[in-house]
Amino acid sequence: MTALPAHTEKKLGLVIDLDTCVGCHACAVNCKEWNTGGDLAPLSDTDPYGADVSGTWLNRIHSFEVSDGDDARLVHFPKSCLHCDDAPCVTVCPTGASLKRTEDGIVLVDEDRCMGCGLCAWACPYGAREMDPVAGVMKKCTLCVDRIYSEDLPEEDRIPACVRTCPSSARHFGDFADPDSEVSLLVAARGGYDLMPEQGTRPVNKYLPPRERTVLPTPARTGDDGPPLTGFWKWLDGALEKLP
Amino acid sequence: MKPAFSVICFTVLSGTGYGLVVWLALNALLQPDLPVARLGYPLAFVMISAGLLSSTLHLKSPARARFALSQWRTSWLSREGIAALATYLPLLAVFWGLFVDGRHWHVAAVLAAIGSMITVFCTGMIYQTIRAVRAWATPMTSAAYLLAAITGGGAFCLALQTIFGTPVPLPVSLIIALALVGLMATKHFWWRNLAAPSASTVATATGLGKPGDVSLFERPHVTENWLTEEMGFRVARNHAARLRRMAQVLLALPLAALLVSLTVGATDVPVPAALATVLFLLGAFLERWLFFAEARHTVGLYYGASHA
């Protein structure tokens, strides 16, 4: 039901490390692959081999240029549902298809009740929900609810597909309600933050900022450039210096 | 935001129909002339029902609309659905009174008017409560929805009275004039508010650096997607000021001229009255189109928008 739970026993979510993300899009690809073959309607593509290819994705990777004085750096920015504590997408839903689970805080869509009005996607400030044009229902990240509680998958696969596939360990999955969990410790150690806190959504997912850049020491220079002179060239340099 | 034709039709047609129900109720109380009511109520009924049917056209799975009344505790869309259906009950009672009993059923008329206003208020609240669209998240949104419905319904009622040659009491003309002034003032400040900066910037959306330091380098993909089409609508921006003036002229001038002519005693003007009503409705469609087309959603910040 679309009333938000006052408290969830667990707060399952992701930590995304913007320092180590290399922007390879593997998390998005594995997300699409896993979620197109689960119990829910497949994630459709329209005009898949044409010029106007478009598709439904639950995770997308944006890239931002961040300038700092004369310096600039490229930050790859994966974005999926943040499983907000105060999820505006849930309360606006007229049919009860949108819900936030009391047991683990996961925000889900009950596709058998979704009438495809799209109001929840309007309410989400992050663009985490996308209408599937073929299935006619709203799609969103399920935090791979069919993986994390699976009893058939090997233990190491019982994490969201995006986390499992990330080659640079930029994604971490865990329970934010537990202060000693890996994700809680990461957030505390690295200053994990919320996206658009001013929207009042209280997201569960946290982002870790890029670390300060290591500035390499500038080597001491003797001449205008290049390594210090030695032998004949050092003598010649000195001799030329003495000339009037 | 993408201006969905079905939603514009719904909000304008149903809104005007609900507004007309309010004026017909007032009319029933002030001067119970049956001809105006016998044409007015069916007209309102058709506008309301056509609008409501049109609203279902933008649903991707309309069969599941049967669940849409269940979440009235939190959802304004659910509340709107309940209010809309509930309003049909007194409305049908009014019909029974007019066409079977042969007289006005005042209590039913008043209940239908109250239900109408609650429905329009719920429609406005659907948009007003979306914080991600800053232009909408102001009490002026639901105020403008209510005032547009009341003024539009008033224009229709004036036209009907003029056609039937029923005198329009001065207080009625005055209230319609007040509603029109209120509508134009609300929209003026709504448009002014549209230009105000949003608290959400690309800096808060990404958490990277200060505003001005962060810019989109690359979208997730080269083509458009559902989000950029639904929430990144940009067509209106070039002509927004021109379209806005056009809407203001269409809404205000013909109706104001009609009100003045009725007040000074030129009451036998059925054709100009009908024309003024049609022009107002055109202005209302344009205003509603701009309401969507000009509004920016915060998701644009992730796709290169300079502000939300």
Interface residues (C-beta under 8 A of the other chain):
Chain A: M1 T2 A3 L4 L18 H25 A28 A51 D52 V53 S54 G55 T56 W57 R60 I61 H62 S63 F64 E65 V66 S67 D68 L74 V75 F77 K79 P88 V90 T91 V92 C93 P94 T95 G96 A97 D112 R113 C114 M115 G116 C117 G118 L119 A121 W122 A123 C124 P125 Y126 G127 E130 M131 P133 G136 V137 Y193 D194 L195 M196 P197 E198 Q199 G200 Y207 P209 P210
Chain B: M1 H58 L59 K60 S61 P62 A63 R64 A65 F67 A68 L69 S70 Q71 R73 T74 S75 W76 L77 S78 G81 I126 T129 I130 R131 A132 V133 A199 S200 V202 T204 A205 T206 G207 L208 G209 D213 V214 S215 L216 F217 E218 R219 P220 H221 T223 E224 N225 W226 L227 E230 M231 H297 T298 V299 Y302 Y303
